[in-house]
């Protein structure tokens, strides 16, 4: 009796392979709230059954029929779904069916030459809203690769296909699924160009202990999904969550998605992976060219630093070096760092004719000097990103506002602000979403103190070579006193731009030009626009104690007239990696009312 595809369908149903964790991971299925199934993949071309997105059993049956249909072309199901075929062939012990030769897949697979998996985490890049939370991707390590040849390996990256949208449009589409996401496979050095050279981000690499078979299955599945789209959502179906789903293909028993919360950020992915027993073999740190440049020039004298900048931006290398009183080794060092600075200014690629000519001249001059320059090794940061506080914050607080007492509860889903413990986070960075505070006052009323939809701050310190612009964006709703017994809700949009400097290793000072656009609920002229300046300091006094101070002065140009002065002082003492105490003071003097607030709070991160 001939064994037909229907026989294998019945055998698969007998074995309940549609409930097998390996099959569910190949389809990226997960349980719905109604106890049904839903695949994370949205592209209909990924499924062989019209109901495949929501029915892993029917998708399994149609897959078996397609794989065993006798189609020997390169467009056959075996060539489109080689990972599914491998799984079903092993589980159903299919031996009577010839394997289809798939030259395109074989060439692609042999080019990648997989032998291991490394999780990659470029740190946060606050100047790009698409990278504000950091990013995660995987590197497919090649057989026989060494530390010096890792750049030639391939990387699998999941990201939204983003149009040239402004920041607000990006945020709205990202939150509500307005973009399609795709897996892409490209050389790892291309990713390094983007993250380290263009965006000046340091990179952490987590080598996983995947076996050869697990690695090959994961990469084989990438062939199945690499051109298929998934609806991209900023907080759940993002690069982090889809990466966990991809890693489960190679090792389904990890059940990584089940260990994540409803929303997941890149740093949560790292924490989840590191928490798995014996999953991470080694952790490596790759510094960006900007970090390297700062390190190599930090103890350099003013004359040599000035020469580096002149050589990088002008064509007077011969004259400048001739006039300087440098020995051969110092000349060689200056020329090398001038070239590094030129490359940094051009974001890793020197394309302009004038810059190319200058780069070649620097290299030619350096080649004429017989001197070897060595630097002490750049130590990786003492605290890794996953060792910082968790991303969800719950705060219990008490407050006194003009002698009225109250207490409240605050919940912040994401992710880090300036006053938080900064271990593992970028100094001077802030990114907060959907921050809600509710309080209970002496009149036994529950009030919303504020709802901050978005708060971004990038207080990146400027140095002699690295000169970023600092900025902040804040929008939301907050309670505002108009007089002793009258409150208003203020919908606001605050913008600021300026400069930040580092006075000491743990002390930042900044000055921003600011604009405040407000809409009040309880005043005659509801709309108010003001302009002014804000100055502040972030001082990390010890590892546990930090002081954040800011003073702003603004002039109203609509509605109310006059000036507004606001002073904010926050003191934080870290108890553990996941908890802290806060003391706060705020003074406001504006055309509506003068008031001050004292607060004390207990922070718990989870």
SVG drawing of the C-alpha trace seen along z (x, -y; Angstrom):
<svg xmlns="http://www.w3.org/2000/svg" viewBox="-13 -91 75 93">
<polyline fill="none" stroke="black" stroke-width="0.4" points="0.0,0.0 1.4,-3.4 1.9,-5.8 0.1,-9.0 0.3,-12.6 -3.0,-11.9 -1.4,-9.1 1.3,-11.5 -1.4,-14.0 -3.2,-11.4 0.0,-10.3 0.8,-14.0 -2.6,-14.4 -2.2,-11.2 1.2,-12.5 -0.4,-15.9 2.5,-17.6 0.4,-20.7 0.8,-21.1 4.6,-20.4 6.7,-23.4 9.0,-23.1 6.1,-23.4 4.6,-26.3 7.9,-28.1 8.3,-27.6 5.0,-29.3 5.6,-31.9 2.3,-30.9 1.2,-32.2 -1.9,-31.8 -4.6,-34.5 -6.7,-35.7 -9.6,-33.5 -7.3,-30.4 -7.0,-30.3 -3.8,-30.7 -2.3,-33.6 0.9,-33.8 3.0,-36.9 3.6,-36.7 1.0,-38.8 2.1,-38.1 -0.3,-35.6 2.5,-34.2 4.0,-32.7 1.0,-30.3 -0.1,-27.4 -3.6,-27.3 -6.0,-30.2 -6.6,-29.8 -3.0,-29.2 -2.4,-32.4 -4.9,-31.2 -4.9,-27.5 -1.6,-25.6 -3.4,-22.3 -4.7,-23.2 -1.4,-24.8 0.4,-21.6 -1.9,-19.5 -1.5,-21.8 2.2,-21.9 2.5,-18.1 0.5,-17.9 2.5,-20.6 5.9,-19.2 4.9,-15.7 3.1,-16.9 5.9,-15.7 6.8,-19.2 10.6,-19.1 11.0,-22.7 12.8,-25.5 9.4,-27.0 8.3,-23.9 7.3,-23.9 10.4,-22.1 12.5,-25.0 10.3,-27.6 10.0,-26.0 13.2,-23.9 13.0,-24.2 9.4,-22.9 10.5,-20.0 13.4,-19.1 11.2,-19.1 8.4,-16.9 10.8,-14.6 12.4,-13.8 9.3,-13.5 7.2,-11.6 10.2,-9.5 9.6,-10.3 12.1,-8.3 10.2,-7.4 10.2,-11.0 13.2,-12.4 14.6,-15.6 14.3,-18.5 17.5,-20.2 17.2,-23.9 20.2,-25.7 19.3,-29.2 18.8,-28.1 21.9,-26.0 24.1,-28.8 22.6,-31.3 23.1,-28.8 26.6,-28.0 27.5,-31.7 26.3,-32.3 28.2,-29.2 26.5,-29.1 28.2,-27.6 27.0,-29.7 24.7,-32.5 25.6,-35.8 23.1,-38.3 24.0,-41.9 23.0,-44.9 23.9,-48.4 23.4,-50.8 20.8,-53.6 21.0,-56.3 18.8,-59.0 19.2,-61.4 17.2,-59.0 13.6,-58.1 13.9,-54.8 16.9,-53.9 16.0,-55.5 15.6,-52.2 18.6,-50.6 18.3,-47.7 18.8,-43.9 19.9,-41.6 21.8,-38.4 25.1,-37.6 25.4,-34.3 28.9,-33.3 30.7,-31.5 32.5,-28.2 36.2,-28.8 35.8,-32.5 38.2,-34.2 37.8,-37.4 39.5,-39.3 37.1,-37.9 33.8,-38.2 32.9,-41.3 32.7,-39.1 29.9,-37.0 26.2,-37.8 23.6,-39.5 19.9,-38.8 18.0,-42.0 14.3,-42.7 13.2,-46.3 10.3,-48.4 10.3,-49.6 10.1,-53.3 9.4,-56.0 10.8,-59.5 8.4,-60.4 8.8,-63.1 9.3,-62.0 5.7,-62.4 4.4,-60.4 7.0,-57.7 5.8,-57.5 2.1,-57.2 2.6,-54.7 5.0,-52.7 2.6,-52.5 -0.5,-51.6 1.1,-49.3 1.5,-51.6 4.7,-50.0 5.6,-46.6 8.6,-44.8 11.0,-42.5 13.9,-40.3 16.9,-41.1 20.3,-39.3 23.4,-41.3 27.1,-41.3 27.8,-42.2 30.2,-44.9 27.3,-46.8 25.5,-46.8 28.7,-48.0 28.9,-50.9 25.4,-52.0 25.6,-51.6 29.2,-52.3 30.3,-54.7 27.1,-56.6 25.4,-56.7 28.5,-56.4 27.0,-53.6 29.0,-51.1 28.0,-47.5 27.7,-44.5 27.9,-41.0 26.5,-37.9 27.7,-34.6 25.0,-31.9 25.7,-28.2 23.6,-27.0 24.6,-23.7 25.5,-23.3 22.1,-21.7 20.2,-24.4 22.1,-27.1 21.5,-25.5 17.7,-25.1 17.4,-28.8 19.3,-30.0 17.2,-27.6 14.1,-29.2 15.4,-32.6 15.2,-31.6 11.5,-31.0 10.7,-34.3 13.3,-36.8 11.0,-38.3 7.7,-38.1 6.3,-41.0 5.0,-41.3 3.0,-44.3 5.5,-46.3 4.4,-47.6 6.8,-49.8 6.1,-48.1 5.3,-44.5 5.9,-43.2 9.2,-45.0 12.8,-43.9 13.1,-42.5 10.0,-40.3 10.5,-39.0 14.1,-38.2 13.0,-36.0 10.5,-34.3 13.4,-33.6 15.7,-32.2 12.9,-29.8 13.0,-28.3 16.5,-26.9 15.7,-25.9 11.9,-25.8 12.3,-24.7 13.6,-28.1 10.0,-29.5 11.5,-33.0 8.3,-34.8 6.4,-33.4 8.9,-35.0 8.4,-38.5 5.8,-41.1 3.1,-42.4 5.5,-45.1 9.2,-44.4 12.2,-46.6 15.6,-45.7 17.2,-45.8 14.4,-43.4 15.5,-40.9 19.1,-41.0 17.9,-40.5 15.8,-37.6 18.6,-35.9 21.2,-36.4 18.8,-35.1 18.7,-31.7 21.0,-29.2 24.2,-28.6 22.7,-30.1 25.3,-32.9 28.9,-31.6 30.8,-34.9 30.1,-38.6 32.2,-41.1 32.3,-44.8 32.9,-46.7 33.6,-50.4 32.5,-52.9 35.1,-55.2 33.8,-58.1 34.5,-56.3 37.9,-55.3 38.8,-58.9 37.8,-60.2 39.8,-57.6 43.0,-58.1 42.9,-61.9 41.7,-62.3 45.1,-62.9 46.6,-64.7 47.9,-68.2 46.2,-71.3 48.8,-71.7 48.4,-68.1 44.6,-68.2 44.6,-71.5 46.9,-70.0 44.6,-67.0 41.6,-69.2 43.5,-71.4 44.9,-68.5 41.5,-66.9 39.7,-70.1 42.3,-71.9 44.9,-71.1 47.8,-72.6 49.3,-69.4 52.9,-70.1 52.9,-73.6 51.2,-72.7 53.5,-69.8 56.6,-71.8 55.7,-74.6 55.0,-72.2 57.6,-71.1 56.8,-67.4 59.1,-64.4 58.5,-61.5 56.3,-59.5 54.1,-62.5 53.8,-63.4 52.7,-59.8 50.2,-59.9 48.7,-63.2 48.4,-62.1 46.7,-58.8 44.2,-60.6 43.6,-63.3 42.6,-60.6 40.4,-59.0 38.7,-62.3 38.2,-63.0 36.5,-59.6 34.4,-60.3 33.2,-63.6 32.2,-61.8 30.3,-59.1 32.6,-56.3 32.7,-56.9 34.8,-59.6 33.0,-60.4 33.6,-64.1 36.5,-64.8 38.1,-67.3 37.8,-65.0 39.1,-62.0 42.2,-64.0 42.8,-65.1 42.5,-61.5 45.0,-60.2 47.4,-63.0 47.3,-62.1 47.8,-58.4 50.7,-59.2 52.4,-61.4 51.9,-58.9 53.5,-56.1 56.7,-58.2 57.2,-58.1 58.9,-55.0 57.2,-54.9 54.8,-52.5 52.0,-54.0 50.4,-51.9 47.7,-52.7 46.6,-51.0 43.6,-48.8 40.2,-50.5 38.5,-48.8 34.9,-47.9 32.4,-49.6 32.2,-48.1 28.5,-47.8 26.8,-46.0 23.5,-47.2 21.5,-44.3 22.8,-45.0 20.9,-48.3 17.5,-48.7 14.4,-47.1 12.3,-49.2 9.0,-49.5 8.7,-51.8 6.2,-51.9 6.5,-54.8 4.7,-55.4 4.9,-59.0 3.7,-61.7 3.6,-65.4 2.9,-68.7 1.6,-71.5 1.2,-74.8 0.5,-73.1 -2.0,-70.7 -0.9,-67.1 -1.5,-64.1 -0.1,-60.8 -0.1,-59.0 0.9,-56.1 2.9,-56.5 3.3,-53.9 5.7,-54.3 5.9,-51.5 9.1,-52.7 11.9,-53.3 14.6,-55.6 14.8,-59.2 17.6,-61.5 17.0,-60.9 16.9,-57.1 20.0,-55.0 22.2,-55.3 24.1,-52.0 24.1,-50.4 22.4,-53.4 23.8,-56.3 24.6,-59.3 22.4,-62.3 19.7,-60.3 16.0,-60.2 13.2,-58.4 9.8,-58.1 6.5,-56.9 3.0,-57.0 4.0,-58.1 0.9,-58.3 0.6,-59.6 -2.6,-59.5 -2.9,-61.1 -5.3,-61.1 -5.6,-64.5 -6.9,-65.8 -10.4,-66.2 -10.5,-62.5 -10.4,-63.1 -8.5,-61.0 -6.8,-63.3 -4.5,-62.8 -1.3,-64.7 0.1,-64.2 0.2,-61.9 3.4,-62.4 2.9,-60.9 6.5,-61.4 9.6,-62.8 12.9,-62.7 16.1,-64.3 19.6,-64.0 22.1,-65.8 25.2,-64.6 28.3,-66.3 30.5,-68.2 34.2,-67.7 37.0,-69.1 36.3,-66.6 32.7,-65.3 30.2,-68.2 26.6,-66.9 23.6,-69.1 21.5,-68.6 17.7,-68.7 14.5,-67.8 10.9,-67.1 8.1,-66.8 4.4,-66.4 1.4,-65.4 -1.1,-66.6 -0.4,-67.8 -2.3,-69.5 -1.5,-73.1 -2.4,-75.4 -4.2,-78.7 -4.8,-79.8 -4.9,-78.3 -8.2,-76.5 -8.4,-76.2 -6.6,-73.7 -6.4,-73.4 -5.2,-70.7 -2.5,-71.9 -1.9,-70.1 1.6,-71.0 4.4,-70.6 7.9,-71.7 10.8,-71.9 14.4,-72.7 17.8,-72.8 21.3,-73.7 24.6,-72.5 25.9,-70.2 29.4,-70.0 31.0,-67.6 32.6,-69.4 33.8,-66.2 33.5,-62.5 30.1,-62.4 28.9,-66.0 27.0,-67.4 25.8,-71.0 23.6,-72.2 21.8,-75.2 18.8,-75.1 16.7,-77.6 13.1,-76.5 9.6,-77.0 6.5,-76.0 3.1,-75.6 0.2,-75.1 -3.5,-74.7 -5.3,-75.3 -8.9,-74.1 -9.8,-76.7 -8.6,-80.1 -10.3,-82.6 -7.5,-82.6 -6.9,-78.9 -3.8,-79.1 -0.4,-80.2 3.0,-80.4 6.3,-81.2 9.9,-81.3 12.9,-81.3 16.0,-79.4 16.7,-76.5 19.9,-75.7 20.6,-72.6 23.1,-70.2 23.1,-66.4 25.6,-65.5 26.2,-61.8 27.7,-62.5 28.4,-58.8 27.4,-55.5 24.2,-55.7 23.5,-59.4 22.5,-61.8 21.2,-65.3 19.3,-66.7 18.8,-70.4 17.1,-72.7 16.0,-76.3 14.0,-77.8 12.9,-81.4 10.3,-82.1 8.4,-85.0 4.8,-84.6 3.9,-86.1 0.2,-85.1 -2.6,-84.9 -1.0,-85.7 1.7,-88.4 4.9,-88.5 7.5,-86.0 7.5,-82.5 10.3,-81.1 10.5,-77.4 13.1,-75.6 13.3,-71.8 15.5,-69.9 15.5,-66.1 17.7,-64.0 17.9,-60.2 19.4,-57.6 19.8,-54.1 18.8,-51.3 19.3,-48.3 19.6,-47.9 15.8,-47.8 14.8,-50.4 15.5,-54.0 14.4,-56.8 13.6,-60.2 13.3,-63.7 11.9,-66.4 11.3,-70.2 9.6,-72.4 9.0,-76.1 6.8,-77.9 6.3,-81.6 4.2,-82.5 1.4,-85.0 -1.2,-82.6 0.0,-81.6 3.1,-81.2 3.4,-77.8 5.9,-75.2 5.8,-71.4 7.8,-69.0 7.7,-65.3 9.2,-62.0 8.9,-58.7 9.9,-55.1 10.8,-53.8 10.5,-50.1 11.7,-48.9 10.5,-45.6"/>
</svg>
